[in-house]
């Protein structure tokens, strides 16, 4: 699993960076990132009062941003048990 990207305390840019391998994933993850921000009381503003920050949606946003800029690793899928189609 890729590590979350470090933006130096800044929010990630809306437009995908030049080295982005999947602009669609970037845009979707960036929107999710914007929608799920922490409130002053430690709860996600969008999920309040059910989920403490970081909520699952914010974790998925961080994961999506990291995946969008890193190329997928090559290799057979685990579920295919070594079969090459």
C-alpha positions in Angstrom: 0.0 0.0 0.0 1.5 3.4 -0.9 2.3 5.9 1.8 0.2 9.1 1.8 1.8 12.0 -0.1 3.3 14.8 1.9 2.1 18.2 0.7 4.1 20.2 3.3 1.0 21.3 5.3 -0.7 22.5 2.1 -3.7 21.0 0.5 -3.1 19.0 -2.7 -3.6 21.0 -5.9 -7.0 20.6 -7.7 -5.4 19.8 -11.0 -3.3 16.7 -11.2 0.5 17.2 -11.2 2.5 16.7 -14.4 3.8 13.3 -13.3 0.3 12.0 -12.5 -0.4 8.6 -14.1 -4.1 8.6 -13.5 -5.7 12.1 -13.6 -9.2 10.7 -13.1 -8.2 9.0 -9.8 -6.5 12.2 -8.8 -9.6 14.3 -9.4 -11.9 11.9 -7.6 -9.5 11.6 -4.6 -9.0 15.3 -4.4 -12.7 15.9 -4.3 -13.1 13.3 -1.5 -10.1 15.0 0.3 -11.9 18.4 0.1 -15.2 17.0 1.4 -13.7 15.2 4.4 -11.8 17.7 6.6 -11.3 17.7 10.3 -13.3 20.0 12.5 -12.0 21.8 15.6 -13.5 19.1 17.8 -11.6 16.3 16.1 -14.6 14.9 14.1 -14.8 14.8 10.3 -17.0 17.7 9.2 -18.9 15.7 6.6 -19.3 12.5 8.8 -20.2 14.3 12.0 -21.0 13.1 14.6 -20.5 9.4 13.7 -16.8 9.2 12.8 -13.6 10.5 14.4 -11.1 12.0 11.9 -9.6 10.7 9.8 -12.7 9.0 8.6 -12.6 6.1 6.1 -13.4 8.5 3.2 -10.4 10.7 4.1 -8.2 7.6 4.3 -9.4 6.6 0.8 -8.7 10.1 -0.5 -5.1 10.0 0.8 -4.7 6.5 -0.7 -6.2 7.6 -4.1 -3.9 10.6 -4.3 -0.9 8.4 -3.7 -2.0 5.8 -6.2 -2.7 8.5 -8.9 0.9 9.6 -9.0 2.7 6.2 -8.7 2.6 3.7 -11.6 1.1 0.3 -10.9 3.5 -2.5 -10.2 3.7 -5.2 -12.8 3.0 -8.8 -11.9 0.3 -11.5 -12.0 -2.8 -11.0 -10.1 -2.9 -13.0 -6.9 -6.4 -14.4 -7.5 -5.4 -15.9 -10.9 -3.1 -18.5 -9.2 -0.3 -18.1 -11.7 -2.5 -18.5 -14.9 -1.5 -16.1 -17.7 -4.5 -15.4 -19.9 
